[in-house]
Amino acid sequence: MADLLSRRFETMDQHLVLASASPRRRELLSHLGIPFRIWEHPFIEQPLCHESPESVAINLAVSKSEQVARRIEPGDIVITADTIVWCDDKLLNKPESRDEAISMLTLLSGKTHTVITGVSIRSIIRVTSFASVTGVHFRELSQEEIVFYVDNYSPYDKAGAYGIQEWIGYIAVESISGSYFNVMGLPVQKVYSELIKFTDY
C-alpha cells in the first residue's frame, strides 16, 4: 500500500532521485517506501570553514545539487546531501590517513560534538535546502579502542572518522540529542516532511 507521498509521486508523474554514492543514504531513503533512482557523480567538495557549520553543510549539499542540475528532466526531484562533524570549533571532514582518523577520534573522545547534515532538494524549476543538527556525546575512549576501530573498520569515507551504526557507536556513544539517522547521513524524517512541502508547491 502506497503512503501519501508515494501516491503523490505517482499521481503527479514525479520521480525521486538520490544523487549519492553513499550506501547508508540509499538504505535510509529506502525505508520511506518511495521508489527512487540513484545517480552517482564525482562530486567536488570545497567547504568554506569561515562559515557557520550549518551553512557549510547546506552549501556543500547545494553545490552537489548544482553539479547534477543539467541531468534533471521534467518530473525529477533530486536529493543531495552532505554530512559534517564539528568539534571544538573544528570542521572534521573524511580522514585522509590512519593517523588523521586516530587524531579525529582522539579529539571526539570524552566530548560532545555536533553532526550536521545539509540537504538540497531540486527539480527543474525550483530548489530548497535545509540542515539537520544532532549532538552526540562520546565517553572517554582509550587509544587501544580508537586504534582497534580505525584498523578494523577503516572509516575513511565518513566525516569525523566514525560510523555510529558500527562498533564504535555501540561502545562510545553515551547520549544523542536529535536525529540518530542524521548521524548516519540522512535525516529521513525531515526529508519526508520537506518532500511533502516540495510537492505541494
C-alpha positions as CSV (number, residue, x, y, z in Angstrom):
1,M,0.0,0.0,0.0
2,A,1.4,3.4,-1.0
3,D,1.5,6.2,1.5
4,L,0.6,9.8,1.0
5,L,3.9,10.8,-0.6
6,S,4.2,7.7,-2.8
7,R,0.7,8.3,-4.2
8,R,1.6,11.9,-4.8
9,F,4.7,11.0,-6.8
10,E,2.6,8.5,-8.8
11,T,-0.3,10.9,-9.4
12,M,2.0,13.8,-10.5
13,D,4.3,11.6,-12.5
14,Q,7.3,12.6,-10.5
15,H,10.4,10.6,-10.0
16,L,12.6,10.7,-6.9
17,V,16.4,10.6,-7.4
18,L,19.1,10.3,-4.8
19,A,22.4,11.7,-6.2
20,S,24.8,9.9,-3.8
21,A,27.2,7.0,-3.8
22,S,26.6,6.5,0.0
23,P,25.2,3.1,0.8
24,R,23.9,4.4,4.1
25,R,21.9,7.2,2.5
26,R,20.4,4.7,0.0
27,E,19.4,2.4,2.9
28,L,17.9,5.2,4.9
29,L,15.9,6.6,2.0
30,S,14.6,3.2,1.0
31,H,12.8,2.9,4.4
32,L,10.5,5.8,3.4
33,G,8.9,3.4,0.9
34,I,9.2,5.7,-2.1
35,P,10.8,4.2,-5.2
36,F,13.9,6.2,-6.3
37,R,16.8,6.1,-8.7
38,I,20.5,6.5,-7.9
39,W,22.8,9.0,-9.7
40,E,26.4,8.6,-8.8
41,H,28.6,11.6,-9.5
42,P,32.2,12.5,-8.8
43,F,31.4,15.5,-6.6
44,I,34.0,18.2,-5.9
45,E,33.7,19.2,-2.2
46,Q,35.1,22.6,-1.2
47,P,33.9,23.5,2.3
48,L,34.2,27.1,3.4
49,C,35.5,26.9,7.0
50,H,34.8,30.6,7.9
51,E,31.0,29.9,7.6
52,S,28.8,28.5,10.3
53,P,28.7,24.7,10.5
54,E,25.1,24.7,9.2
55,S,26.0,26.9,6.3
56,V,28.9,24.7,5.4
57,A,26.7,21.6,5.3
58,I,23.9,23.3,3.3
59,N,26.4,24.9,0.8
60,L,28.0,21.5,0.3
61,A,24.7,19.9,-0.4
62,V,23.6,22.7,-2.7
63,S,27.0,22.5,-4.6
64,K,26.4,18.8,-5.2
65,S,22.9,19.7,-6.4
66,E,24.2,22.2,-8.8
67,Q,26.7,19.7,-10.2
68,V,23.9,17.4,-11.3
69,A,21.4,20.1,-12.3
70,R,22.0,19.6,-16.0
71,R,20.8,16.0,-15.7
72,I,17.5,16.9,-14.3
73,E,14.5,16.4,-16.5
74,P,10.8,17.4,-16.0
75,G,9.3,15.3,-13.2
76,D,12.7,14.6,-11.5
77,I,13.1,15.5,-7.8
78,V,16.7,15.1,-6.9
79,I,18.1,14.9,-3.3
80,T,21.7,15.6,-2.5
81,A,23.2,15.7,1.0
82,D,26.5,16.2,2.9
83,T,27.3,15.4,6.5
84,I,29.9,17.2,8.5
85,V,31.2,16.8,12.1
86,W,32.0,19.8,14.2
87,C,34.0,19.7,17.5
88,D,35.9,22.4,19.4
89,D,35.3,24.9,16.6
90,K,36.9,22.5,14.1
91,L,35.4,21.0,11.0
92,L,36.2,17.3,10.7
93,N,36.0,16.0,7.2
94,K,36.7,12.5,6.0
95,P,40.1,11.4,7.2
96,E,42.8,11.0,4.6
97,S,45.0,8.7,6.6
98,R,45.2,6.4,9.5
99,D,46.9,9.0,11.6
100,E,44.3,11.6,10.8
101,A,41.4,9.2,11.7
102,I,43.1,8.4,15.0
103,S,43.6,12.1,15.7
104,M,39.9,12.9,15.0
105,L,38.6,10.2,17.3
106,T,41.0,11.3,20.0
107,L,39.5,14.8,19.7
108,L,36.0,13.4,19.9
109,S,36.8,11.2,23.0
110,G,35.0,12.4,26.1
111,K,33.3,15.3,24.4
112,T,30.0,16.3,22.8
113,H,30.3,17.1,19.1
114,T,27.8,18.2,16.5
115,V,26.8,16.3,13.4
116,I,25.2,18.4,10.7
117,T,23.7,17.1,7.5
118,G,22.8,19.6,4.8
119,V,20.2,18.5,2.3
120,S,19.2,20.0,-1.1
121,I,16.0,19.1,-3.0
122,R,15.9,20.2,-6.6
123,S,13.6,19.9,-9.5
124,I,13.9,21.5,-12.9
125,I,12.1,24.6,-11.7
126,R,13.0,25.1,-8.0
127,V,15.3,24.2,-5.2
128,T,15.1,24.1,-1.4
129,S,17.7,23.3,1.2
130,F,17.9,22.8,4.9
131,A,20.2,21.4,7.7
132,S,19.6,18.9,10.5
133,V,21.7,19.1,13.7
134,T,22.4,16.4,16.2
135,G,24.5,16.5,19.3
136,V,26.5,13.3,20.1
137,H,28.5,12.7,23.3
138,F,31.3,10.2,23.4
139,R,32.6,8.6,26.6
140,E,36.4,8.7,27.1
141,L,38.0,6.3,24.7
142,S,41.3,4.5,25.2
143,Q,43.9,4.7,22.4
144,E,43.6,0.9,22.2
145,E,39.9,1.2,21.4
146,I,40.5,4.0,18.9
147,V,43.2,2.1,17.0
148,F,41.1,-1.0,17.0
149,Y,38.2,0.7,15.4
150,V,40.3,2.5,12.8
151,D,42.3,-0.6,11.9
152,N,39.2,-2.9,11.7
153,Y,36.6,-0.6,10.2
154,S,38.6,1.8,8.0
155,P,36.3,4.8,8.5
156,Y,37.9,6.9,5.7
157,D,34.6,7.5,3.9
158,K,33.0,9.0,7.0
159,A,33.1,12.6,8.3
160,G,34.6,12.6,11.8
161,A,36.2,9.2,11.1
162,Y,33.3,7.1,12.5
163,G,30.0,5.5,11.7
164,I,27.5,5.5,14.5
165,Q,26.0,2.3,13.2
166,E,29.3,0.5,13.6
167,W,31.1,-1.0,16.6
168,I,32.2,2.4,17.9
169,G,28.6,3.6,18.1
170,Y,27.8,0.8,20.5
171,I,30.8,1.3,22.8
172,A,31.3,5.1,22.7
173,V,28.0,7.0,22.3
174,E,26.6,7.9,25.7
175,S,23.9,10.3,24.6
176,I,22.3,11.8,21.5
177,S,20.3,15.0,21.1
178,G,18.5,15.0,17.8
179,S,18.0,12.6,14.9
180,Y,20.0,9.3,15.1
181,F,19.5,8.8,11.3
182,N,21.0,12.3,10.8
183,V,24.3,11.0,12.2
184,M,24.1,8.1,9.8
185,G,24.0,10.6,6.9
186,L,20.3,11.4,6.1
187,P,17.7,12.9,8.4
188,V,14.9,10.9,6.9
189,Q,12.0,12.4,9.0
190,K,13.0,15.9,7.9
191,V,13.5,14.8,4.3
192,Y,10.0,13.2,4.2
193,S,8.4,16.4,5.6
194,E,10.3,18.6,3.2
195,L,9.3,16.4,0.2
196,I,5.7,16.8,1.3
197,K,6.1,20.6,1.2
198,F,8.1,20.4,-2.0
199,T,5.4,18.5,-3.9
200,D,2.7,20.8,-2.5
201,Y,4.3,23.7,-4.4
